[in-house]
Amino acid sequence: MPNWVFIVAGALVLAVYLFSKFLGQRTILKAVMGEPGDLVNRAMQSAKISPRITSRTGEITARNFKVKQLGAQKDTSVFQFFLQGERADATIKLWMIKRPSGQWDIIKTDTLFSATKSAAAQASE
């Protein structure tokens, strides 16, 4: 097999990895939520590095999200995401509203931390 085939295959794998790492989540949020997707993505990124959260959870190893409910009107939304840390997990809930100007704002947040993981629980993961 020619060497260029391996180079093209490697470039394709790298492109898919970079898309999923940097643009995949943002694209999915935008498709699911529409306009507030960018706001939620920024909130998830900042929560992942927040000293207030990481001091209790340790380094964040995984995250997951879901739309908890969409308001009857398209001007309110509740979003929930989960951060899995080394020592504990965190569940963060965002309440968002669309202002008359058309801009989405987070009006309330709530963070729930799970019990601290024991060494046995960490070893089983």
C-alpha positions in Angstrom: 0.0 0.0 0.0 1.3 3.5 -0.8 2.4 5.7 2.1 -0.1 8.5 1.1 -3.0 6.2 2.0 -1.7 6.1 5.6 -1.2 9.8 5.7 -4.7 10.5 4.4 -6.2 8.0 6.8 -4.3 9.6 9.7 -5.4 13.1 8.7 -9.0 11.9 8.5 -8.9 10.4 12.0 -7.3 13.6 13.4 -10.0 15.7 11.7 -12.8 13.6 13.2 -11.2 13.7 16.7 -10.7 17.5 16.6 -14.2 18.1 15.3 -15.7 16.0 18.1 -13.5 17.5 20.8 -13.9 21.2 19.9 -17.0 21.6 17.8 -19.1 18.4 18.3 -20.7 19.3 21.6 -21.3 22.9 20.5 -23.0 21.6 17.3 -25.1 19.1 19.2 -26.2 21.7 21.7 -27.1 24.2 19.0 -29.1 21.5 17.2 -31.0 20.4 20.3 -31.5 23.8 22.0 -31.3 26.4 19.2 -30.1 29.8 20.3 -29.3 29.1 24.0 -26.9 26.3 23.0 -23.9 28.7 22.9 -24.7 30.0 26.4 -25.0 26.5 27.8 -21.7 25.5 26.1 -19.9 28.4 27.8 -21.5 27.5 31.1 -20.3 23.9 30.8 -16.8 24.9 29.9 -16.5 27.3 32.8 -18.0 24.8 35.3 -15.4 22.3 34.2 -12.6 24.6 35.4 -14.3 26.4 38.2 -12.3 26.3 41.4 -15.5 26.1 43.5 -16.5 22.9 41.7 -13.2 21.3 41.2 -12.2 21.8 44.8 -14.9 19.3 45.7 -14.9 17.0 42.7 -11.3 16.9 41.8 -10.3 16.9 38.1 -13.3 16.5 35.8 -13.1 13.2 34.0 -16.4 13.1 32.1 -19.5 15.2 31.4 -23.0 14.5 30.2 -26.0 16.7 29.5 -29.7 16.7 28.9 -32.5 19.1 28.4 -34.6 18.7 31.5 -37.6 20.4 30.1 -38.5 23.0 27.5 -40.9 25.7 28.6 -44.4 25.8 27.0 -43.2 29.0 25.4 -39.9 29.2 23.6 -38.7 31.9 25.9 -37.8 29.7 28.9 -35.6 26.6 29.2 -34.2 24.4 31.9 -30.9 22.5 31.2 -29.1 20.0 33.4 -25.6 18.7 33.0 -23.4 16.3 35.0 -19.7 16.5 35.7 -18.0 13.3 36.8 -14.9 14.1 38.9 -12.1 12.1 40.5 -13.5 12.5 44.1 -17.2 13.3 43.6 -19.7 14.2 40.9 -21.7 17.4 40.4 -25.1 18.0 38.8 -25.6 21.6 37.6 -29.0 22.9 36.6 -29.5 26.1 34.7 -32.7 28.1 34.3 -32.6 30.3 31.3 -34.9 33.0 29.9 -35.1 34.9 26.6 -35.1 38.6 27.2 -37.2 41.0 25.0 -34.0 41.9 23.2 -33.7 38.3 22.0 -30.7 37.6 24.2 -30.7 34.4 26.4 -29.6 34.8 30.0 -29.1 32.4 32.8 -31.3 33.6 35.7 -30.6 30.8 38.2 -28.2 28.0 38.7 -28.2 25.1 41.2 -25.3 22.8 41.9 -25.7 19.5 43.7 -22.6 17.5 44.7 -22.7 13.8 45.2 -21.2 12.0 48.1 -17.4 11.8 48.1 -16.2 8.7 46.3 -14.4 6.1 48.3 -11.1 4.4 47.1 -13.0 1.2 46.5 -15.6 3.0 44.3 -12.8 4.7 42.3 -11.0 1.4 41.7 -14.1 -0.2 40.3 -14.6 2.5 37.7 
